[in-house]
């Protein structure tokens, strides 16, 4: 597993949208039941609270494919007739728009590792794609990739009631676009050689390896492995790649030469 930590690819202007997306994702996680707001809960209470939160704000394949919210959602923790703790199923006291949930799900995460991994990739690769597209177009592109990835995931198992959260599909679109526009940019990555060593690698190798790994995982495990939606990753990446190809490979400015042809320190 290659972990990118920094790219040597200059930008013309600050990446305010990328920074804002990282900040919003972190803040929303902290105030979610899985973040600092949920530290006072434990056991079944914490599980029910998190699931109820996701039932309301996460994407659910059955809701996305039917356009109707689920008739029952998770409620408070209760004790069942056998004396075991469980989550109560109740009628929702909220109105949920499935299409909107494909957007809100992009800003939710299932844990610290999930959040930090996604934000690392967004921070490394998002600034150059934002620089290429401009701030408004980048934000629209990011959201469109995320929505497309979410619906692609939903279509693989239309009857599923499992929740989907995370910015991975949107970020995968950013990776696809980056691969088209900056294939030779140098990316400092941690490579597992006994221990993790930082090595400068061309973007086509880092991102190509990432895509192949997602494809292998998805083929070997079906819709998702270990609760990871690899299909969403693949779909987002392909959408971003095709969009970048349609827009054109030229970035509209000369690209500095580096050891791999393009890419220099900043």
C-alpha positions in Angstrom: 0.0 0.0 0.0 1.5 3.3 -1.1 0.5 6.3 1.0 0.9 9.7 -0.6 1.9 12.5 1.8 2.8 15.4 -0.5 3.0 16.3 -4.2 5.6 18.5 -5.7 3.3 20.3 -8.1 3.0 24.1 -7.9 -0.4 25.9 -7.9 -1.1 29.5 -9.0 -3.5 30.3 -6.2 -4.5 29.1 -2.7 -6.9 26.1 -2.7 -9.6 27.6 -0.5 -12.3 25.1 -1.5 -10.1 22.1 -0.9 -9.1 23.5 2.5 -12.8 24.2 3.3 -13.9 20.7 2.4 -11.2 19.2 4.7 -12.3 21.5 7.5 -16.0 20.9 7.1 -15.4 17.1 7.0 -13.4 17.2 10.2 -15.8 19.5 12.1 -18.8 17.4 11.1 -17.1 14.3 12.3 -16.3 15.8 15.6 -19.9 16.8 16.2 -21.2 13.4 15.0 -22.0 10.5 17.4 -18.7 8.9 16.3 -16.6 12.0 17.1 -16.2 14.0 20.3 -19.9 14.4 20.7 -20.3 10.6 21.3 -17.6 10.2 23.9 -20.1 10.1 26.7 -21.9 7.1 25.2 -20.8 3.4 25.2 -21.9 0.0 24.2 -25.4 -0.4 22.8 -26.3 3.2 23.5 -23.4 4.4 21.3 -24.2 1.9 18.6 -27.8 2.9 18.4 -27.0 6.6 18.4 -24.5 6.2 15.6 -26.9 4.1 13.5 -29.8 6.4 14.0 -27.6 9.3 12.9 -26.6 7.4 9.7 -30.2 6.3 9.0 -31.1 10.0 8.8 -28.1 11.5 7.0 -26.3 8.6 5.2 -27.0 7.2 1.7 -29.0 3.9 1.7 -29.2 2.0 -1.6 -32.8 1.0 -1.2 -33.8 4.7 -0.7 -31.7 5.9 -3.6 -33.1 3.4 -6.1 -36.8 3.7 -5.0 -36.8 7.4 -4.1 -38.5 6.6 -0.8 -37.1 6.7 2.7 -37.2 3.6 4.8 -40.4 3.1 6.8 -38.4 2.1 10.0 -35.2 3.5 11.3 -33.1 2.8 14.4 -34.2 4.5 17.6 -33.1 4.4 21.2 -31.3 1.5 22.9 -33.8 -0.9 24.7 -33.7 -4.2 26.4 -35.4 -7.0 24.4 -37.7 -9.7 26.0 -34.6 -11.9 26.6 -32.9 -9.2 28.6 -30.3 -8.4 25.9 -29.7 -4.8 24.8 -30.8 -3.9 21.3 -31.7 -0.9 19.1 -35.4 -0.1 18.8 -36.9 0.2 15.4 -39.3 3.2 15.0 -41.1 5.1 12.4 -38.9 8.1 11.3 -39.8 11.5 12.7 -38.0 13.3 9.9 -38.5 13.6 6.1 -35.5 12.4 4.1 -34.8 13.2 0.4 -32.7 10.3 -0.9 -31.0 12.4 -3.6 -29.9 14.9 -0.9 -28.6 12.0 1.2 -26.1 11.3 -1.6 -24.7 14.7 -0.8 -24.8 14.6 3.0 -23.2 11.2 3.0 -20.1 12.6 1.5 -19.5 14.6 4.7 -19.9 11.8 7.1 -17.3 9.2 8.2 -17.3 5.9 10.0 -14.2 6.5 12.2 -11.0 8.4 12.6 -9.0 6.2 10.2 -11.7 6.6 7.6 -11.8 10.4 8.0 -8.0 11.0 8.1 -7.3 8.7 5.2 -9.8 10.5 3.0 -8.7 13.9 4.0 -5.0 13.1 3.3 -5.8 12.2 -0.3 -8.0 15.2 -0.7 -5.3 17.6 0.7 -2.5 16.1 -1.5 -4.4 16.0 -4.8 -7.3 18.4 -4.5 -5.4 21.7 -4.7 -4.1 21.1 -8.2 -7.4 20.0 -9.6 -9.1 23.0 -7.9 -6.4 25.2 -9.5 -7.1 23.7 -12.9 -10.9 24.1 -12.7 -11.4 27.1 -10.6 -13.1 27.1 -7.2 -16.8 27.0 -8.2 -16.3 24.4 -10.9 -14.1 22.3 -8.6 -16.8 22.2 -5.9 -19.5 21.2 -8.5 -17.1 18.6 -9.9 -16.4 17.2 -6.5 -20.1 16.9 -5.6 -21.0 15.4 -9.0 -18.3 12.7 -8.6 -19.5 11.9 -5.2 -23.2 11.6 -6.2 -22.3 9.5 -9.2 -20.2 7.2 -7.1 -22.9 6.8 -4.5 -25.6 5.9 -7.1 -23.2 3.5 -8.8 -22.7 1.8 -5.4 -26.5 1.7 -4.8 -27.1 0.0 -8.2 -24.9 -2.9 -7.3 -27.3 -3.9 -4.6 -30.5 -2.0 -5.0 -32.4 -3.7 -2.1 -29.7 -3.1 0.5 -30.5 -1.1 3.6 -26.9 -0.7 4.7 -25.7 2.9 5.1 -23.0 4.4 2.9 -20.9 7.3 4.3 -17.6 8.9 3.3 -16.0 11.3 0.8 -14.1 8.5 -1.0 -16.2 8.6 -4.2 -15.8 12.3 -4.6 -12.1 12.2 -3.8 -11.7 9.3 -6.2 -13.0 11.6 -8.9 -10.3 14.1 -8.0 -7.7 11.4 -8.3 -9.0 10.5 -11.8 -8.7 14.1 -12.9 -5.3 14.5 -11.4 -4.1 11.4 -13.2 -5.1 12.9 -16.6 -3.8 16.4 -16.0 -0.6 15.7 -14.0 0.5 12.1 -14.7 4.2 12.9 -14.2 4.0 15.1 -11.2 6.2 13.9 -8.4 4.3 12.5 -5.4 6.2 11.9 -2.1 4.8 8.6 -0.9 5.4 6.2 2.0 6.3 2.9 0.5 6.3 -0.3 2.7 9.8 -1.7 2.4 10.2 -3.5 5.7 9.3 -0.1 7.2 7.6 2.8 5.5 10.1 5.0 3.5 9.3 8.2 1.7 10.0 8.0 -2.0 9.3 10.4 -4.9 7.1 8.6 -7.3 5.3 9.7 -10.5 1.6 10.4 -10.0 0.7 7.8 -12.7 2.3 5.1 -10.7 0.8 6.2 -7.3 -2.7 6.7 -8.7 -2.6 3.8 -11.1 -1.6 1.4 -8.3 -4.4 2.8 -6.2 -7.0 2.2 -8.9 -5.8 -1.4 -9.6 -6.0 -2.2 -5.9 -9.6 -0.9 -5.7 -10.5 -3.0 -8.7 -8.9 -6.1 -7.3 -10.6 -5.7 -4.0 -14.0 -5.1 -5.5 -13.7 -8.1 -7.9 -12.6 -10.4 -5.1 -15.2 -9.4 -2.6 -18.3 -8.2 -4.4 -20.0 -4.9 -3.6 -17.9 -4.1 -0.5 -15.2 -5.6 1.5 -14.8 -5.0 5.2 -17.5 -2.4 4.8 -15.5 -0.5 2.2 -17.4 0.6 -0.9 -14.8 -0.2 -3.5 -17.4 0.1 -6.3 -18.0 3.7 -5.3 -14.2 4.4 -5.5 -14.0 2.9 -9.0 -17.0 4.8 -10.2 -15.9 8.1 -8.8 -12.4 7.7 -10.3 -13.8 6.8 -13.8 -16.2 9.8 -13.7 -13.3 12.2 -12.8 -11.0 10.7 -15.4 -13.6 10.9 -18.2 -14.5 14.5 -17.2 -10.8 15.5 -17.3 -10.3 13.8 -20.7 -13.4 15.6 -22.1 -12.1 18.9 -20.8 -8.7 18.3 -22.3 -5.3 17.4 -20.9 -3.8 20.9 -21.2 -3.9 22.9 -17.9 -3.6 26.2 -19.7 -0.2 26.9 -18.4 3.4 25.6 -18.9 4.2 22.8 -16.5 7.7 22.8 -14.8 10.1 20.0 -15.6 11.1 17.6 -12.9 12.9 14.2 -12.6 9.9 12.4 -14.2 9.2 15.1 -16.9 6.7 17.3 -15.0 6.6 18.4 -11.4 8.9 20.4 -9.2 9.0 21.5 -5.6 6.9 24.3 -4.3 
